[in-house]
Amino acid sequence: MNQNKKVLQFVLTATLCLLTFSLFIHFNKVQNEQLQNINILSSVLQQDDFTAKHNKSNIDTSFKNIDTSQTIVLNSDSLARQLQHFNVANRLTNFSGDTSAIVLDNFIKKLIALRKNKKGKIRIAYLGDSMIEGDLVTQTIRKYLQQNFGGRGVGFVPITSAVAGFRQTVKHTFTANWKESNFKNKFSAVPLYLSGKTFFASGYNRVDIEDKTVAAIASPLKKYLLCGYKPLTGQIAVNSIFNAIKPAQTFNRILIDSSAKTSIKLEASDVALPFYGISIETNDGVIVDNFSFRGLGGFEFMNIDSSFLKQVAATQPYDLIIMQYGVNLLNHPNNNSFGWYYKAMFSCINKLKSCFKGTDFLLVSSADKSFKYSNGTHTAIGMDSLIATQERIAFDSKIAFFNTYSSMGGYNSMVNWANGNPQLAAKDYTHLNAKGAEVLGTGIYNAFMFEVGKIERQK
């Protein structure tokens, strides 16, 4: 009898401890996936973990005014019929519903003109999360566009990068004492760039960049310093030669080298000068800038001041801005409600459109993502809802859309890519590997070329 009493006491004590621990996890919004697995209240007290992070973030007034409490109707029959063409694989789609119309009309016509005239520059900003870290996806798009439409150079390279050793398109080294203000730890009033980052010198600082996308060429390969405002003359050294620069605007693009060399060395100790990065490019052709930031949902650009974005657009105009996000919203197996995300991303895209006048926009959907469930590892429960939300965002924003999920093969495609031969994705069932990223990048490039073909067939 005493033994039974001890067992009962043990069970009650253990249950009480688990209950207390689960309540602690829930009310403190602990995001650790391993701890969530032992949360006995996870099915009772469900929450959108990403929403919790969003509510904690330091966001500006315009974003605070967004009502995230209401739900959005995403699956009405009439809307579903309107968005049906958004599910096509390896094609660009848009809000018109007319599949014969040219998607990204301005951008595609500029590509054709560039190929014909071999003069002029087309610049693409590719904004994304960890799916494009290390120049994945973008390096493939850049390679094919430059091969077929002209242009050389890797484009934008940040001052420092956590994945510098992984990236193959540049050799990138830097001293360890650069200070970084970014979306996650913003400590400076200086505006963040499209990379979501601003860098400051701290003592002696150095960065060396070698463009690995091009061999040595006879024509100039221009290197531009991208930096913020400083009231007085800024001081830097370029390839060991002292330079005095005058960054008079909130965003500045300053030519610091125009030799045929593929590398550049920048040294700085000017603590008052905000640095964004270096762009390596030719005068003519296509330039593709990779702006990856791990963990983003895409709406964080609401935090960047509109006047600064307009200055970027005036100083370094973009013909196309691509936004690839979504996977970070599925940070829990049961996430399935994205009405708040619709409102946040819709507002963000409209803000960017108002700042980058005349720029075409393309929303690239989330790739497939899988979790371990009781019946095995398979596509996240909320994937269909997320893709439908992103389709609705593109439709209502009147921008182009590329369905990565459908292009991968739809349901359980991430499992198939991770377990296939050749293997195209990592075993975390979240990220594409280099081969998979090349497949996706090739698919997006081919989608561009399909639109080029529409115009050529019309002619």
Secondary structure, DSSP 4 states (H G I P E B T S, - for coil): -HHHHHHHHHHHHHHHHHHHHHHHHHHTT---HHHHTT-TTTTTS---HHHHHHHHS---HHHHTS--SS------HHHHHHTGGGG-TTSEE-TT--TTSPTTHHHHHHHHHHHHH--SEEEEEEEESGGGGGGTTHHHHHHHHHHHH-----EEEES--TTTTT-SSEEEEE-TT-EEEETTT---SSPP-TTSEEEE--SSEEEEEEE-SS---SS--EEEEEE---SS-EEEEETTEEEEE---SSSEEEEEE-SS-SEEEEEE--TTS-EEEEEEE-SSEEEEEEEE-TT--SGGGGGS-HHHHHHHHHHS--SEEEEE--GGG--STT----HHHHHHHHHHHHHHHHHSTT-EEEEEPPPP-EEEETTEEEE-TTHHHHHHHHHHHHHHHT-EEE-HHHHHTSTTHHHHHHHSSS--B-TTSS-B-HHHHHHHHHHHHHHHHHHHHHHHHH-
